[in-house]
Amino acid sequence: MSKNRFESYIGLISDCSRFLRRIPIRCLTAQTAMYFPDDVEGILGSVRATTCALDPCPSWLVKLAKDGLLDWFVAIINASLGQGTVPSCFKQAVVKPLLKKTSLDPSVCNNYRPISNLPFLGKVLEQVVATQLQEFLDDTDFLDCSQSGFRPGHSTETVLVALVDDLRRELDRGSVTLLVLLDISAAFDTIDHGILLGRLSGMGLGGTVLLWLQSFLEGRSQMVKLGDTCSDPWPLTCGVPQGSILSPMLFNIYMKPLGEVIRSFGGRCHLYADDTQIHYSFPSNSKEAPRMLNQCLAAVADWMRRNKLRITPDKTEALLVSRSSDRGIGWQPVLDGVALPLKSQVRSLGVLLDSALTLEAQVSAVAGRAFAQLKLVCQLRPYLVSFHNLQGH
């Protein structure tokens, strides 16, 4: 690393240190805990080294030189938490467009996925807050019990096991279950900051903690980088930053009331971040089921609108789970004025589910992928045999 780039990094740290005052901090609901060098060293080691064009030097080098920079980091973190302010240099993001598949046409914008990169030291600061926020969520048991996204001890497997278990239990009771897989468009990007701050306040956060989270959300900007060319910064007035450590936790808090809305109509749900799966069980001859389910879906659509989230009915899927003898129900669920056609199978978090829960389609798909990999290994066989013969000589 050149002398100029090292000096610019030290300058960045010095600017942050001057910008923030080191203030002792106490309890989480009003203030966060005080951090010491050993605490920050552990957190610094746990944050994955990432590459961001805004970092004056590589993050791996910062981790390597942590002994000489640790006191600066501690001062910045404690001052930021104590004052309830996030330095503006940590609130900038660089977005790089990445082609979803190499076979796609690079001239079509929809074939790209935006990858957001944030400054490394900002992520260290986020990890400090995320550690304390997670402890608070665990102690208060605040999050919805059906939410499995980005929670310790939970995963997509948690969602799938719970979902399939619920569906099979209803089959055993002789009930029919309608499963609706909601499609939420760009959920992380449309979150309303005012609504989110209201939820954070409602769960008991206040004082400098709430000020810090407000500072984290507001005043952010992003720029697009393509090759050596970079756009002008563009202000972000809504959403939580992509690529952030805190964003998934904040999103889970934002989505908490949705589960309560669904259960108020007798439905059940399973969530993994923005993947929302609603299922409603009823006797096959029920005349009330269409009305109750459509009321539930209407309430969900209304909640989404009021919370600045957008569902896409055309991409939302519905599956009827039942015994073969009562496979038809004679009606279709309606979401936001669009009738949802019942499909023979749907993909839930990467797993194919069919109407009878046989999982035959999923097994065939996995076997097909495994066979394709075996064919690739088989093509290497002549070279492996030749290598073995050479070693024999």
KEKE-3310 file (N, C-alpha, C; in steps of 0.2 Angstrom, whole numbers, plus 5000, padded with zeros to 4 digits):
npx = (5004:5003:5011:5003:4990:4989:4991:4979:4969:4972:4969:4955:4951:4955:4947:4935:4936:4938:4925:4917:4913:4920:4910:4904:4894:4878:4865:4855:4841:4841:4854:4869:4881:4897:4912:4928:4945:4948:4935:4932:4942:4939:4926:4931:4938:4928:4920:4918:4931:4929:4928:4928:4926:4927:4935:4950:4961:4964:4953:4958:4971:4969:4964:4975:4984:4978:4982:4989:4979:4969:4965:4961:4949:4941:4939:4932:4920:4915:4912:4903:4892:4889:4886:4875:4876:4880:4895:4896:4904:4903:4890:4889:4887:4893:4887:4888:4884:4880:4881:4868:4868:4881:4877:4867:4861:4871:4867:4855:4846:4839:4845:4855:4861:4861:4875:4879:4891:4898:4908:4921:4925:4913:4905:4910:4907:4893:4892:4895:4883:4873:4876:4872:4859:4853:4854:4845:4833:4832:4831:4819:4811:4805:4803:4793:4786:4786:4795:4810:4821:4838:4841:4848:4851:4841:4835:4833:4830:4823:4811:4806:4804:4795:4784:4781:4778:4766:4757:4756:4751:4738:4733:4732:4722:4712:4709:4709:4721:4726:4740:4749:4761:4769:4775:4786:4791:4807:4809:4817:4821:4811:4807:4799:4806:4801:4790:4798:4806:4796:4792:4804:4804:4793:4796:4803:4815:4825:4832:4849:4851:4840:4842:4854:4851:4842:4851:4858:4850:4846:4851:4859:4868:4871:4881:4884:4896:4905:4916:4930:4922:4912:4896:4888:4884:4869:4855:4847:4831:4823:4821:4832:4850:4857:4868:4872:4875:4866:4854:4845:4841:4834:4824:4817:4811:4803:4794:4786:4772:4765:4763:4754:4743:4739:4736:4725:4715:4713:4723:4739:4757:4773:4789:4804:4814:4810:4802:4787:4775:4759:4747:4731:4719:4705:4689:4685:4672:4669:4660:4663:4676:4682:4678:4684:4698:4700:4697:4708:4719:4716:4717:4731:4736:4732:4739:4752:4752:4750:4762:4771:4776:4777:4767:4767:4755:4755:4766:4765:4762:4750:4745:4736:4734:4730:4720:4719:4706:4699:4703:4699:4692:4684:4685:4695:4709:4709:4720:4723:4714:4717:4715:4722:4729:4728:4742:4751:4763:4774:4788:4796:4807:4818:4814:4804:4787:4773:4755:4751:4761:4771:4785:4791:4794:4804:4814:4817:4822:4834:4841:4843:4852:4863:4866:4870:4882:4889:4891:4900:4911:4914:4918:4931:4938:4947:4958:4961:4964:4976:4985:4986:4992:5005:5010:5012:5023)
npy = (4994:5011:5026:5037:5032:5025:5036:5042:5034:5034:5047:5047:5040:5049:5060:5054:5052:5065:5070:5064:5062:5054:5046:5039:5025:5017:5007:4997:5000:5014:5018:5012:4998:5001:4999:4990:4988:4974:4969:4975:4970:4957:4958:4964:4954:4945:4951:4949:4951:4962:4970:4987:5001:5013:5012:5017:5008:4990:4979:4968:4971:4981:4973:4965:4975:4978:4979:4991:5000:4999:5006:5018:5013:5009:5021:5028:5020:5020:5033:5036:5028:5034:5047:5045:5045:5042:5042:5051:5047:5033:5030:5029:5020:5009:5003:4989:4983:4966:4953:4941:4928:4921:4918:4926:4941:4954:4967:4970:4978:4972:4960:4961:4960:4971:4974:4979:4988:4992:5003:4996:4998:5004:4993:4986:4994:4993:4979:4979:4986:4977:4965:4969:4972:4960:4953:4960:4957:4944:4942:4949:4942:4947:4946:4939:4923:4915:4919:4915:4921:4926:4924:4918:4900:4897:4894:4892:4879:4877:4884:4876:4863:4866:4871:4860:4850:4856:4856:4842:4838:4844:4837:4824:4826:4827:4838:4852:4862:4878:4885:4899:4908:4923:4936:4948:4964:4970:4972:4976:4989:4998:5001:5011:5024:5032:5023:5012:5017:5020:5008:5003:5011:5008:4995:4997:5004:5019:5035:5038:5027:5025:5037:5034:5024:5030:5040:5030:5026:5037:5050:5043:5038:5032:5026:5022:5010:5006:4998:5008:5019:5030:5035:5050:5053:5047:5052:5042:5040:5031:5013:5000:4998:4988:4974:4977:4973:4976:4978:4966:4962:4974:4973:4962:4966:4976:4969:4962:4964:4958:4944:4944:4950:4940:4929:4933:4930:4917:4910:4904:4907:4906:4913:4919:4931:4941:4932:4926:4915:4909:4899:4891:4882:4871:4862:4851:4853:4866:4881:4894:4896:4901:4915:4919:4917:4925:4937:4938:4938:4951:4959:4957:4963:4976:4979:4978:4989:5000:5000:5003:4993:4982:4970:4957:4951:4944:4936:4929:4913:4899:4884:4870:4859:4843:4827:4815:4813:4824:4835:4846:4862:4872:4886:4901:4909:4926:4940:4956:4960:4951:4935:4920:4907:4890:4879:4865:4862:4870:4881:4882:4891:4885:4872:4860:4858:4848:4844:4833:4832:4823:4825:4820:4827:4836:4827:4821:4832:4835:4823:4824:4835:4829:4819:4826:4831:4820:4816:4825:4822:4809:4812:4816:4805:4798:4805:4804:4791:4790:4798:4790:4779:4785:4787:4775:4771)
npz = (5000:4996:5003:5003:5002:5014:5023:5020:5025:5039:5041:5038:5050:5059:5056:5059:5073:5078:5074:5082:5100:5114:5124:5140:5140:5145:5148:5136:5132:5132:5131:5124:5128:5135:5126:5125:5121:5120:5117:5105:5097:5095:5089:5077:5071:5068:5058:5041:5029:5017:5000:4996:4986:4992:5003:5009:5010:5009:5017:5023:5026:5036:5046:5048:5053:5065:5078:5080:5077:5085:5097:5091:5084:5095:5101:5091:5090:5103:5104:5094:5097:5110:5107:5098:5084:5067:5058:5043:5032:5033:5028:5015:5000:4987:4972:4962:4946:4943:4932:4931:4926:4916:4903:4900:4891:4890:4887:4892:4905:4915:4917:4926:4943:4956:4966:4982:4991:5006:5017:5026:5040:5044:5044:5055:5065:5064:5067:5081:5086:5081:5089:5102:5099:5095:5107:5115:5107:5109:5123:5125:5117:5106:5091:5078:5080:5069:5061:5053:5047:5046:5060:5075:5076:5067:5051:5033:5032:5045:5042:5031:5037:5047:5040:5031:5040:5047:5036:5033:5045:5044:5033:5039:5047:5039:5032:5020:5013:5008:5001:5000:4992:4994:4984:4986:4980:4979:4993:5004:5000:5000:5013:5025:5034:5044:5049:5053:5063:5072:5076:5082:5093:5099:5103:5114:5113:5115:5119:5116:5109:5100:5093:5087:5078:5070:5064:5058:5048:5041:5029:5020:5005:4988:4975:4958:4951:4937:4930:4928:4930:4939:4946:4951:4968:4975:4984:4997:5002:5008:5013:5019:5020:5008:5009:5022:5039:5049:5043:5039:5052:5056:5046:5050:5062:5056:5049:5059:5063:5052:5054:5064:5058:5049:5057:5064:5056:5056:5049:5045:5045:5038:5038:5030:5031:5018:5012:5012:5017:5017:5024:5024:5032:5030:5031:5017:5012:5016:5016:5021:5019:5007:5008:5021:5018:5007:5013:5022:5013:5007:5018:5021:5009:5011:5022:5017:5008:5017:5024:5014:5006:4992:4984:4972:4963:4951:4952:4963:4970:4971:4980:4982:4994:4997:4999:4986:4982:4985:4977:4970:4973:4967:4967:4966:4975:4979:4977:4980:4970:4959:4953:4959:4951:4954:4956:4951:4957:4968:4971:4986:4995:4987:4987:4979:4981:4980:4977:4984:4993:4990:4987:4976:4964:4969:4973:4961:4954:4962:4960:4946:4945:4952:4944:4933:4938:4940:4927:4923:4931:4925:4913:4916:4918:4909:4910:4923:4924:4916:4923:4934:4929:4925:4937:4942:4934)
capx = (5000:5007:5011:4997:4984:4989:4989:4972:4966:4973:4965:4948:4950:4956:4941:4929:4937:4936:4918:4913:4915:4920:4905:4903:4887:4876:4860:4853:4835:4842:4861:4872:4886:4904:4917:4935:4949:4947:4929:4932:4947:4935:4922:4935:4940:4922:4918:4922:4935:4926:4931:4924:4930:4927:4940:4957:4966:4961:4951:4963:4977:4966:4964:4982:4987:4973:4986:4991:4973:4963:4963:4957:4943:4938:4937:4926:4914:4911:4910:4897:4887:4888:4883:4870:4878:4885:4899:4893:4908:4900:4884:4889:4888:4895:4884:4891:4880:4883:4877:4865:4871:4886:4874:4862:4863:4874:4864:4848:4847:4836:4849:4860:4859:4865:4879:4880:4897:4899:4915:4923:4924:4906:4902:4913:4902:4886:4892:4894:4876:4870:4877:4868:4852:4851:4853:4839:4828:4832:4829:4812:4807:4801:4802:4787:4789:4786:4801:4816:4826:4843:4840:4853:4847:4836:4838:4828:4828:4818:4805:4803:4802:4789:4779:4779:4775:4760:4753:4755:4746:4731:4731:4730:4715:4707:4708:4712:4725:4728:4746:4750:4768:4769:4780:4786:4795:4812:4806:4822:4822:4805:4805:4798:4810:4797:4787:4803:4808:4791:4792:4809:4802:4787:4799:4807:4822:4825:4838:4854:4850:4836:4845:4859:4847:4839:4856:4860:4845:4845:4857:4863:4868:4874:4884:4885:4902:4905:4923:4933:4918:4908:4891:4887:4880:4862:4852:4842:4826:4819:4824:4838:4855:4859:4875:4873:4874:4860:4848:4841:4837:4829:4818:4813:4807:4798:4789:4783:4765:4762:4761:4748:4737:4737:4733:4719:4709:4714:4728:4746:4762:4780:4793:4811:4815:4804:4799:4781:4771:4753:4743:4724:4716:4698:4686:4684:4665:4667:4657:4666:4684:4684:4677:4689:4704:4701:4698:4715:4723:4714:4720:4738:4738:4731:4745:4758:4751:4751:4769:4775:4779:4773:4767:4766:4751:4757:4772:4763:4759:4746:4745:4731:4737:4724:4720:4718:4699:4696:4709:4697:4688:4679:4686:4702:4710:4710:4725:4724:4710:4720:4714:4728:4728:4731:4747:4752:4768:4777:4795:4797:4814:4822:4811:4798:4781:4767:4749:4750:4767:4775:4791:4794:4797:4811:4819:4819:4827:4841:4844:4845:4858:4868:4868:4874:4889:4893:4893:4906:4917:4915:4922:4938:4940:4953:4964:4963:4968:4982:4989:4987:4997:5011:5013:5014:5029)
capy = (5000:5017:5030:5042:5028:5024:5042:5044:5030:5037:5054:5045:5038:5055:5064:5051:5053:5072:5071:5061:5063:5048:5047:5033:5023:5012:5001:4996:5004:5021:5019:5005:4997:5003:4994:4990:4985:4966:4968:4977:4965:4951:4960:4965:4947:4941:4954:4946:4956:4964:4975:4992:5006:5019:5010:5019:5002:4984:4977:4962:4975:4984:4967:4963:4980:4980:4981:4999:5004:4996:5011:5022:5010:5009:5028:5030:5016:5022:5040:5035:5025:5038:5053:5043:5048:5038:5046:5051:5043:5026:5029:5029:5014:5008:4998:4987:4978:4960:4949:4936:4922:4923:4916:4932:4946:4960:4974:4970:4980:4967:4954:4962:4961:4976:4972:4985:4987:4997:5004:4990:5001:5005:4986:4984:4998:4989:4973:4981:4987:4971:4961:4971:4972:4953:4951:4963:4954:4937:4943:4951:4938:4952:4944:4934:4916:4912:4922:4912:4924:4930:4923:4912:4894:4897:4894:4890:4872:4878:4886:4871:4858:4868:4871:4853:4847:4859:4854:4835:4837:4845:4831:4818:4828:4826:4845:4854:4868:4882:4888:4905:4911:4930:4939:4955:4967:4975:4973:4980:4995:5002:5002:5018:5025:5034:5018:5008:5020:5020:5001:5002:5015:5003:4989:4999:5007:5026:5039:5038:5021:5027:5042:5031:5020:5035:5042:5025:5025:5044:5054:5039:5039:5027:5028:5016:5010:5002:4998:5014:5025:5031:5040:5055:5050:5048:5051:5037:5042:5025:5007:4999:4997:4981:4972:4979:4968:4977:4978:4960:4963:4979:4971:4957:4970:4980:4964:4958:4964:4954:4938:4945:4951:4933:4924:4936:4927:4910:4908:4903:4909:4905:4919:4919:4938:4944:4926:4925:4909:4909:4893:4892:4875:4871:4856:4852:4856:4873:4887:4900:4896:4907:4922:4920:4917:4931:4943:4937:4941:4958:4962:4957:4968:4982:4980:4980:4996:5005:4999:5005:4987:4981:4963:4956:4946:4940:4932:4925:4906:4896:4877:4867:4853:4839:4820:4815:4812:4831:4839:4852:4866:4875:4893:4903:4914:4933:4944:4963:4960:4946:4928:4916:4900:4884:4876:4858:4862:4877:4881:4886:4892:4881:4865:4859:4855:4846:4845:4828:4832:4817:4827:4817:4832:4838:4821:4820:4838:4834:4817:4826:4839:4825:4815:4830:4832:4813:4816:4829:4818:4804:4815:4817:4798:4796:4809:4801:4784:4792:4800:4784:4775:4788:4786:4768:4770)
capz = (5000:4995:5009:5002:5004:5022:5027:5019:5030:5046:5040:5039:5057:5063:5055:5063:5080:5079:5073:5088:5106:5117:5130:5143:5139:5150:5146:5129:5129:5132:5129:5123:5132:5134:5123:5127:5115:5119:5114:5098:5093:5094:5083:5071:5069:5066:5052:5035:5025:5011:4996:4994:4983:4997:5008:5007:5010:5009:5024:5026:5029:5042:5051:5050:5057:5070:5085:5080:5075:5089:5101:5087:5083:5101:5102:5086:5091:5109:5103:5089:5101:5115:5104:5094:5077:5063:5053:5036:5028:5034:5026:5008:4997:4980:4969:4956:4943:4941:4927:4935:4923:4911:4897:4898:4886:4895:4885:4895:4912:4920:4918:4931:4950:4960:4972:4986:4995:5011:5020:5031:5047:5045:5046:5061:5070:5064:5071:5088:5088:5080:5094:5107:5097:5095:5114:5117:5104:5112:5130:5125:5113:5102:5084:5077:5081:5063:5057:5053:5043:5050:5067:5077:5077:5062:5044:5028:5035:5050:5039:5027:5041:5051:5035:5029:5046:5047:5030:5034:5051:5042:5029:5043:5050:5033:5030:5014:5015:5003:5003:4996:4992:4992:4980:4988:4976:4982:5000:5008:4997:5001:5020:5027:5040:5050:5052:5056:5069:5077:5078:5086:5099:5102:5107:5120:5112:5116:5120:5111:5105:5094:5089:5083:5073:5066:5061:5053:5042:5037:5026:5016:4998:4985:4968:4954:4949:4932:4928:4932:4930:4945:4945:4956:4974:4974:4991:4998:5007:5011:5013:5023:5015:5006:5011:5029:5044:5053:5039:5040:5059:5056:5042:5054:5066:5052:5047:5064:5063:5047:5056:5068:5054:5046:5062:5066:5051:5057:5045:5048:5041:5039:5035:5030:5029:5014:5009:5016:5015:5021:5023:5028:5032:5031:5028:5010:5010:5019:5012:5023:5018:5002:5011:5026:5015:5003:5018:5025:5008:5007:5024:5020:5004:5014:5027:5013:5006:5022:5026:5009:5003:4986:4982:4965:4962:4945:4953:4969:4968:4976:4979:4986:4997:4999:4997:4979:4981:4986:4975:4968:4977:4963:4967:4967:4980:4976:4980:4977:4964:4954:4955:4959:4948:4958:4953:4953:4962:4969:4974:4992:4997:4983:4987:4976:4984:4976:4980:4989:4997:4989:4986:4970:4960:4972:4973:4954:4953:4965:4957:4940:4946:4954:4938:4929:4941:4939:4920:4922:4934:4921:4908:4918:4920:4905:4912:4930:4923:4913:4929:4939:4925:4925:4944:4942:4931)
cpx = (5004:5006:5005:4991:4983:4988:4982:4967:4966:4969:4958:4947:4950:4950:4935:4930:4936:4929:4914:4916:4915:4916:4904:4895:4885:4871:4857:4847:4836:4849:4864:4878:4893:4908:4924:4939:4948:4940:4929:4937:4943:4930:4925:4937:4934:4919:4922:4925:4931:4929:4926:4928:4931:4932:4947:4962:4962:4959:4955:4969:4975:4966:4971:4986:4983:4977:4987:4985:4968:4961:4959:4950:4938:4935:4931:4920:4911:4909:4903:4891:4884:4884:4876:4870:4882:4888:4896:4897:4906:4894:4883:4890:4890:4891:4887:4886:4883:4878:4874:4868:4876:4882:4869:4865:4865:4871:4857:4849:4845:4840:4855:4857:4864:4868:4881:4886:4897:4906:4915:4922:4917:4903:4904:4908:4895:4886:4892:4887:4872:4870:4873:4861:4849:4850:4847:4833:4827:4829:4821:4808:4802:4799:4796:4790:4789:4792:4807:4822:4831:4843:4845:4848:4842:4839:4832:4825:4822:4811:4802:4800:4795:4783:4776:4775:4767:4755:4752:4750:4739:4729:4729:4723:4710:4705:4711:4715:4727:4735:4748:4757:4768:4775:4781:4792:4800:4810:4811:4823:4817:4803:4804:4802:4806:4793:4792:4805:4802:4790:4798:4808:4797:4790:4803:4813:4821:4832:4843:4854:4846:4838:4851:4856:4844:4845:4859:4856:4845:4851:4861:4863:4872:4876:4885:4892:4902:4912:4927:4929:4913:4903:4892:4883:4873:4859:4847:4837:4822:4823:4830:4844:4857:4866:4877:4872:4868:4853:4843:4837:4832:4823:4814:4808:4801:4792:4785:4775:4761:4759:4754:4742:4734:4734:4727:4713:4710:4719:4734:4751:4769:4784:4800:4813:4809:4800:4793:4777:4765:4749:4736:4721:4709:4695:4684:4677:4664:4665:4660:4673:4685:4683:4682:4696:4705:4701:4705:4719:4722:4718:4728:4740:4737:4737:4751:4758:4753:4758:4774:4779:4774:4773:4765:4762:4752:4762:4770:4760:4755:4746:4740:4733:4731:4725:4717:4710:4695:4700:4706:4692:4683:4680:4694:4703:4711:4715:4725:4720:4712:4718:4720:4726:4731:4736:4748:4758:4771:4784:4795:4804:4819:4819:4805:4793:4776:4761:4748:4756:4771:4783:4795:4797:4804:4816:4822:4824:4834:4844:4847:4851:4864:4871:4872:4881:4893:4895:4900:4912:4919:4919:4930:4941:4946:4959:4966:4967:4975:4987:4991:4993:5004:5014:5015:5021:5034)
cpy = (5006:5021:5035:5038:5027:5030:5044:5040:5032:5044:5052:5044:5044:5059:5061:5053:5061:5074:5069:5062:5056:5049:5040:5031:5017:5007:5002:5000:5011:5023:5012:5004:4999:4998:4996:4987:4978:4965:4969:4973:4959:4952:4961:4959:4944:4944:4952:4952:4956:4969:4981:4998:5012:5018:5012:5013:4996:4982:4972:4966:4978:4979:4965:4968:4982:4982:4989:5003:5003:5002:5017:5020:5010:5016:5030:5026:5019:5029:5040:5033:5030:5044:5051:5045:5043:5042:5046:5047:5035:5025:5030:5022:5014:5002:4996:4982:4972:4956:4943:4929:4924:4922:4922:4937:4952:4967:4975:4972:4975:4961:4955:4962:4966:4973:4978:4983:4993:4997:4999:4993:5002:4998:4984:4988:4995:4983:4974:4982:4981:4966:4962:4971:4965:4951:4953:4959:4947:4937:4945:4947:4942:4949:4939:4927:4912:4914:4918:4915:4927:4930:4917:4906:4893:4897:4892:4883:4872:4880:4880:4865:4860:4868:4864:4850:4850:4856:4846:4834:4838:4840:4825:4820:4828:4833:4847:4861:4871:4886:4893:4908:4918:4932:4946:4958:4971:4977:4978:4987:5000:5003:5009:5019:5027:5028:5013:5011:5020:5013:5000:5006:5011:4997:4991:5003:5015:5029:5039:5032:5022:5032:5039:5027:5025:5038:5037:5025:5032:5046:5049:5040:5033:5030:5021:5016:5004:5003:5003:5020:5025:5036:5045:5051:5052:5047:5046:5039:5037:5019:5006:4997:4990:4980:4974:4973:4969:4977:4972:4960:4968:4977:4966:4961:4974:4975:4961:4958:4960:4948:4938:4946:4944:4929:4927:4933:4920:4906:4907:4905:4907:4910:4917:4926:4940:4938:4924:4920:4908:4903:4893:4885:4875:4864:4857:4854:4863:4878:4894:4901:4901:4914:4924:4921:4923:4938:4943:4940:4948:4962:4963:4962:4975:4984:4982:4987:5001:5005:5000:4999:4985:4973:4963:4950:4941:4935:4928:4919:4904:4888:4874:4860:4849:4832:4820:4815:4819:4836:4846:4856:4871:4883:4894:4909:4921:4937:4951:4963:4955:4939:4924:4909:4895:4880:4869:4857:4869:4876:4885:4885:4887:4874:4865:4855:4854:4845:4839:4827:4826:4819:4824:4822:4835:4833:4820:4826:4837:4828:4820:4830:4835:4821:4819:4831:4826:4813:4820:4825:4812:4806:4816:4810:4796:4799:4806:4795:4785:4794:4794:4780:4778:4787:4779:4766:4774)
cpz = (5000:5002:5009:5004:5011:5026:5026:5024:5037:5046:5041:5046:5061:5063:5059:5071:5082:5079:5079:5094:5110:5124:5133:5141:5144:5147:5139:5128:5128:5129:5128:5128:5130:5131:5124:5121:5114:5115:5106:5094:5091:5088:5077:5067:5066:5060:5046:5031:5018:5007:4994:4992:4987:5002:5006:5007:5011:5016:5027:5029:5035:5048:5053:5054:5063:5077:5085:5079:5080:5094:5097:5086:5089:5102:5098:5088:5098:5108:5099:5093:5107:5113:5100:5087:5074:5058:5046:5031:5028:5030:5018:5005:4989:4977:4962:4952:4941:4937:4931:4932:4917:4904:4895:4894:4891:4893:4888:4902:4917:4921:4923:4938:4953:4966:4976:4991:5000:5014:5026:5038:5049:5047:5053:5066:5070:5068:5078:5090:5087:5086:5100:5106:5097:5102:5116:5114:5107:5119:5130:5121:5109:5095:5084:5077:5075:5058:5058:5050:5047:5057:5069:5079:5072:5055:5039:5030:5040:5047:5035:5032:5045:5046:5033:5034:5047:5042:5031:5040:5048:5037:5033:5046:5045:5031:5023:5016:5008:5005:4997:4997:4990:4989:4982:4984:4980:4989:5004:5006:4998:5008:5022:5033:5046:5053:5056:5063:5074:5080:5083:5093:5103:5105:5113:5119:5112:5117:5114:5106:5099:5090:5084:5077:5068:5061:5056:5047:5038:5034:5022:5009:4995:4978:4964:4951:4943:4929:4932:4932:4936:4944:4951:4962:4973:4981:4991:5004:5010:5010:5018:5018:5014:5007:5018:5034:5048:5049:5040:5047:5059:5051:5046:5059:5062:5050:5052:5064:5058:5050:5060:5064:5051:5051:5064:5062:5052:5052:5049:5043:5043:5035:5035:5027:5025:5011:5014:5013:5020:5019:5027:5027:5033:5028:5021:5008:5013:5014:5015:5021:5013:5004:5016:5023:5011:5008:5021:5020:5007:5012:5023:5014:5006:5018:5023:5011:5011:5025:5020:5006:4997:4984:4975:4964:4956:4947:4960:4967:4974:4975:4984:4988:5000:4997:4990:4978:4982:4983:4972:4973:4974:4964:4968:4972:4976:4980:4976:4970:4958:4957:4954:4956:4953:4954:4955:4958:4962:4972:4980:4995:4994:4983:4984:4980:4980:4980:4985:4994:4997:4989:4980:4965:4963:4972:4966:4952:4956:4962:4950:4940:4948:4948:4933:4931:4940:4932:4919:4925:4929:4915:4909:4919:4915:4908:4919:4929:4920:4919:4933:4935:4925:4932:4945:4939:4935)
residu = (MET:SER:LYS:ASN:ARG:PHE:GLU:SER:TYR:ILE:GLY:LEU:ILE:SER:ASP:CYS:SER:ARG:PHE:LEU:ARG:ARG:ILE:PRO:ILE:ARG:CYS:LEU:THR:ALA:GLN:THR:ALA:MET:TYR:PHE:PRO:ASP:ASP:VAL:GLU:GLY:ILE:LEU:GLY:SER:VAL:ARG:ALA:THR:THR:CYS:ALA:LEU:ASP:PRO:CYS:PRO:SER:TRP:LEU:VAL:LYS:LEU:ALA:LYS:ASP:GLY:LEU:LEU:ASP:TRP:PHE:VAL:ALA:ILE:ILE:ASN:ALA:SER:LEU:GLY:GLN:GLY:THR:VAL:PRO:SER:CYS:PHE:LYS:GLN:ALA:VAL:VAL:LYS:PRO:LEU:LEU:LYS:LYS:THR:SER:LEU:ASP:PRO:SER:VAL:CYS:ASN:ASN:TYR:ARG:PRO:ILE:SER:ASN:LEU:PRO:PHE:LEU:GLY:LYS:VAL:LEU:GLU:GLN:VAL:VAL:ALA:THR:GLN:LEU:GLN:GLU:PHE:LEU:ASP:ASP:THR:ASP:PHE:LEU:ASP:CYS:SER:GLN:SER:GLY:PHE:ARG:PRO:GLY:HIS:SER:THR:GLU:THR:VAL:LEU:VAL:ALA:LEU:VAL:ASP:ASP:LEU:ARG:ARG:GLU:LEU:ASP:ARG:GLY:SER:VAL:THR:LEU:LEU:VAL:LEU:LEU:ASP:ILE:SER:ALA:ALA:PHE:ASP:THR:ILE:ASP:HIS:GLY:ILE:LEU:LEU:GLY:ARG:LEU:SER:GLY:MET:GLY:LEU:GLY:GLY:THR:VAL:LEU:LEU:TRP:LEU:GLN:SER:PHE:LEU:GLU:GLY:ARG:SER:GLN:MET:VAL:LYS:LEU:GLY:ASP:THR:CYS:SER:ASP:PRO:TRP:PRO:LEU:THR:CYS:GLY:VAL:PRO:GLN:GLY:SER:ILE:LEU:SER:PRO:MET:LEU:PHE:ASN:ILE:TYR:MET:LYS:PRO:LEU:GLY:GLU:VAL:ILE:ARG:SER:PHE:GLY:GLY:ARG:CYS:HIS:LEU:TYR:ALA:ASP:ASP:THR:GLN:ILE:HIS:TYR:SER:PHE:PRO:SER:ASN:SER:LYS:GLU:ALA:PRO:ARG:MET:LEU:ASN:GLN:CYS:LEU:ALA:ALA:VAL:ALA:ASP:TRP:MET:ARG:ARG:ASN:LYS:LEU:ARG:ILE:THR:PRO:ASP:LYS:THR:GLU:ALA:LEU:LEU:VAL:SER:ARG:SER:SER:ASP:ARG:GLY:ILE:GLY:TRP:GLN:PRO:VAL:LEU:ASP:GLY:VAL:ALA:LEU:PRO:LEU:LYS:SER:GLN:VAL:ARG:SER:LEU:GLY:VAL:LEU:LEU:ASP:SER:ALA:LEU:THR:LEU:GLU:ALA:GLN:VAL:SER:ALA:VAL:ALA:GLY:ARG:ALA:PHE:ALA:GLN:LEU:LYS:LEU:VAL:CYS:GLN:LEU:ARG:PRO:TYR:LEU:VAL:SER:PHE:HIS:ASN:LEU:GLN:GLY:HIS)
# end
